[in-house]
């Protein structure tokens, strides 16, 4: 449960750091880490449901939200990388 809290709160912290990134590479790196943390959070939620620690129905909204965050963050990273390539000399 502690690890779920750590990974879940790390998502927002890394996005905040990325927004204030010192460079495009820093922005990408922080958002990539946020995406990895969202994936880890999704894993812990699925594990809690699979082990019947919490009913799956109780975790469904959180799992769906973590899937949405993964999709959003993946898109942000892909677009930022593509834009970085297009801006290279």
C-alpha positions as CSV (number, residue, x, y, z in Angstrom):
1,X,0.0,0.0,0.0
2,X,2.9,2.4,0.8
3,X,4.4,1.8,-2.6
4,X,1.0,2.5,-4.3
5,X,0.9,5.8,-2.5
6,X,4.5,6.6,-3.5
7,X,4.1,5.8,-7.2
8,X,0.7,7.5,-7.3
9,X,1.9,10.8,-5.8
10,X,5.0,10.7,-7.9
11,X,3.0,11.1,-11.1
12,X,1.9,14.6,-10.2
13,X,5.2,15.6,-8.7
14,X,7.1,14.6,-11.9
15,X,4.6,16.4,-14.1
16,X,5.0,19.6,-12.0
17,X,8.8,19.3,-12.3
18,X,8.5,18.7,-16.0
19,X,6.4,21.8,-16.5
20,X,9.3,23.8,-15.0
21,X,11.9,21.9,-16.9
22,X,15.2,23.6,-17.7
23,X,15.2,22.2,-21.3
24,X,13.1,20.2,-23.7
25,X,15.0,17.1,-22.7
26,X,14.3,17.7,-19.0
27,X,10.6,18.2,-19.9
28,X,10.6,14.9,-21.8
29,X,12.5,13.0,-19.0
30,X,10.2,14.2,-16.2
31,X,7.0,13.3,-18.2
32,X,8.5,9.9,-19.1
33,X,9.2,9.2,-15.4
34,X,5.6,10.3,-14.6
35,X,4.3,7.8,-17.2
36,X,6.4,5.0,-15.7
37,X,5.0,5.9,-12.3
38,X,1.5,5.8,-13.7
39,X,2.2,2.3,-15.0
40,X,3.5,1.2,-11.7
41,X,0.5,2.6,-9.9
42,X,-1.7,0.7,-12.4
43,X,0.2,-2.5,-11.5
44,X,-0.3,-2.0,-7.8
45,X,-4.0,-1.4,-8.3
46,X,-4.4,-4.5,-10.4
47,X,-2.4,-6.5,-7.8
48,X,-4.7,-5.3,-5.0
49,X,-7.7,-6.4,-6.9
50,X,-6.2,-9.8,-8.0
51,X,-5.2,-10.6,-4.3
52,X,-8.7,-9.6,-3.2
53,X,-7.3,-7.0,-0.8
54,X,-9.9,-4.6,-2.2
55,X,-12.8,-5.6,-4.4
56,X,-12.1,-4.9,-8.1
57,X,-15.3,-2.8,-8.3
58,X,-13.9,-0.5,-5.7
59,X,-10.7,0.0,-7.7
60,X,-12.2,0.2,-11.2
61,X,-12.4,4.0,-11.4
62,X,-8.8,4.4,-10.1
63,X,-7.6,1.8,-12.6
64,X,-9.4,3.5,-15.4
65,X,-8.0,6.8,-14.4
66,X,-4.5,5.4,-14.3
67,X,-4.9,4.0,-17.8
68,X,-6.0,7.4,-19.0
69,X,-3.0,9.0,-17.4
70,X,-0.7,6.5,-19.1
71,X,-2.3,7.3,-22.4
72,X,-2.1,11.1,-21.9
73,X,1.5,11.0,-20.7
74,X,2.6,8.7,-23.5
75,X,1.1,11.1,-26.0
76,X,2.9,14.1,-24.3
77,X,6.2,12.3,-24.4
78,X,5.8,11.1,-28.0
79,X,4.8,14.6,-29.2
80,X,7.5,16.3,-27.3
81,X,10.1,13.9,-28.8
82,X,8.7,14.5,-32.3
83,X,8.8,18.3,-31.8
84,X,12.3,18.1,-30.5
85,X,13.4,16.2,-33.6
86,X,11.7,18.7,-35.9
87,X,13.5,21.6,-34.2
88,X,16.9,20.1,-34.5
89,X,19.3,21.8,-36.9
